[in-house]
Amino acid sequence: MLGACSSEPEAPEAVETDIPEELRQDTGTRAAPDVSGATPMEERVATLGLLNKRNNISQDLEMSPGESRRIGDIIVRLSACERTAPWEMPQETGAFVQVLVEGKGEDEGEWRKIFSGWMFQRSPSLNVVEHPVYDVWVKDCAMSFPGESGASASSES
């Protein structure tokens, strides 16, 4: 359903701006479960989808755990990304994400957290960002496990 949003003519790219100092997050990453030979957390790359429903601009954000990205009046933070090992069923891809939005009107200049939790690619309704303007979802987590072909295999869609 969201894929149809990108069939519009090429929209102008959203402009990334600096994150206010008081909202910067420690770039240290959480320790991943010990899976010998799996890609270390700091080397994984998550792809998140970001949709601005007001102007119908959709874009992909490629982020590493510990990274924060500000685009206009939204900040997206990625703490971790994970996917199930190829021998485990069912297959799932997830990411721990925090989303902050800058207030308008009386609250201008104040940031409030609208989401903090795990999101799952194949179960998007399990934990969703509820906001009238923004939608954020997990698309992929590039990582590999022992015995997989390819240096950084990602989940199958």
Secondary structure, DSSP 8 states (H G I E B T S, - for coil): -GGGGGGSS------B----GGG------------TTS--GGG-EEEEEEEETTTTEEEEEEE-TT-EEEETTEEEEEEEEEE--TTSSS--EEEEEEEEEEB-GGGBT-EEEEEEEEEESS-GGGS----SSEEEEEEEEE---TT-SSTT-----
